[in-house]
């Protein structure tokens, strides 16, 4: 199965009785394979006055969401490849 890197989407959501807030939206697949939209509140507009600051606050969450996609598969390294690597550096 091909896993896509989730960049997500940051939006400003107006609230009725409280200050507006920043939300982060992304999609995941549940166990049955169905795509599900997820939402997480990042903070208020008072905490993060600009979209860029809200995007910076989301970076940790974005890394956690893409954790499976960032892992590289373990594979054997040949001794000859290792020697070639060191010879090219020297």
VENSULWO-V190333 format. One record per run of one state. SS is the DSSP state (H for helix, E for strand, - for the rest). FROM is the first residue (numbers start at 1). LEN is the number of residues. If there is no record, write none. Layout:
ss->SS from->FROM len->LEN
ss->SS from->FROM len->LEN
This chain:
ss->- from->1 len->8
ss->E from->9 len->5
ss->- from->14 len->7
ss->E from->21 len->9
ss->- from->30 len->5
ss->E from->35 len->10
ss->- from->45 len->6
ss->H from->51 len->15
ss->- from->66 len->1
ss->H from->67 len->4
ss->- from->71 len->8
ss->H from->79 len->11
ss->- from->90 len->1
